[in-house]
Amino acid sequence: MNAKTLESLLIMYEEILEKIDLGIHVIDSNERTVIYNKKMREIEGMGIEDVLDKNLMDVFDFGAAEESTLLQVLKSRESIQNVKQTYFNNKGQEITTINHTFPITENGTVIGAMEIAKDVTKLEKMIHENMSKKDEIRYTFDQILGQSPLLKEAIETGKRAARTASSVLIIGEIGTGKELFARSIHHDSPRSEQAFFSQNCAALPDTLMETLLFGIEEQPDAEGRPGLFEQADGGTILFDEIDSLSPALQTKLLKVIQEKKVRREGGNTDIFVDVRILATISEDPIDAIAAGNLRKDLYYRLSAVSIFVPPLRERKDDIELLTSAFIDKYNHLFGMDVLSVDEEVKNYFQQYEWPGNIRELEHVIEGAMNLMDHEETISFDHLPIQFRNKSVNCGLSNDLEKAEGFLYQSDKAILPLDDYIQEAETYYITKALQHHDFNITKTAKALGMSRQNLQYRIRKYNIGKV
């Protein structure tokens, strides 16, 4: 091989090392770094000049109880694979990697060691943060404020469900208080003294979510970790936004619910667990199934009990009560003495559709009180600017007339499309039921939907005999 060809090969090897999405670190027999690729520099947060041609122990701190895997392999002449290592760079920043480390030999003599590293620093932190989300505050149904019939029905369903160990699916728009229902069910149940964990299904990537739920089996050189199911044994896990969980993990979750046992990643032993499953979803579960976001069999398993939490626009009589509660809350937090909202604000609150539901109302009150000095009443000018703009854009006014029909709120404003569709659907289903003398089977067939789908919409829209 001539010099030019050799030079070309070296350029190719260097290009590959720089582009590969794994950290590569190579030391020679004198423990000095000879190869240190771009990904490794990113993982360890250092420049090539900080490490290259320097003794490994002069750059990194591995702590008194842990030795570098590179040095272990250099001394033992044996490979070490799939080992987690935590150490510190020259700035004192903690780094955690999963390493595959191999000796480099020439004619039977070890001339160095090579390490292939995968960064798990952020993943470790995310797992730790999620593992710590054990609920320590006791929430009860008494903390769910409101007097509307739809809300009272949801609360009664929740109280009845608390007495059993059945799975519960809580359905409601974002900001309606679904998690408060879930926590109230747990703390009103025989499991109230046991663990409660809330896990947002959209918060983590699949690989990390699987580790979080099922845990990792202990390896000879790697620490084991129990998953949420093991930690919650005897208690409850809430899967928030269950339709955000990948289909593959939904399948595994269904298996755990059915068999009441889990197996850690890398393990071969089944671990029996007694965990109650609660789940929330922000859209119509039938729509989620049709869109492929929710497995039908998991839906059937979860919806042994279904609770429908009404949106704020369907319980506007509760707005005044909720407004007072949020004023009291932020009076305490901010050291203020606000008493109420004025009549103009009350009117706006009643006319507004509250797409963000109770959460939006709370944010509006908090924002308004941040803009106040020593006033005792929240006026329109105190409301957050984005809310005031939204009110103007929606055509709200003090003299907004009572809605008539299901197409127009008044001669000035058209119903939002979602509201129009809901009213039209309610009207059409009611007429179909009347036409078939409220026979569910015949009506469902005529509408081209399943009995379950029809019954869900009857409950959702509170359709009864007229």
Secondary structure, DSSP 8 states (H G I E B T S, - for coil): --HHHHHHHHHHHHHHHHHSSSEEEEEETTSBEEEE-HHHHHHHT--HHHHTTSBHHHH-B--TT---HHHHHHHH---EEEEEEEEE-TT--EEEEEEEEEEEEETTEEEEEEEEEEE-HHHHHHHHHHHT-B--S---GGGS----HHHHHHHHHHHHHHTS---EEEE--TTS-HHHHHHHHHHTSTTTTS-EEEEETTSS-HHHHHHHHHEE--BTTB--EE-HHHHTTTSEEEEETGGGS-HHHHHHHHHHHHH-EE--BT----EE---EEEEEESS-HHHHHHTTSS-HHHHHHHTTEEEE---GGG-GGGHHHHHHHHHHHHHHHHT----EE-HHHHHHHHHS--TTHHHHHHHHHHHHHHT-SS-SEE-GGGS-HHHHHHHHHTT--TT----BTTTBSSSS-B--HHHHHHHHHHHHHHHHHHHTTT-HHHHHHHHTS-HHHHHHHHHHTT----
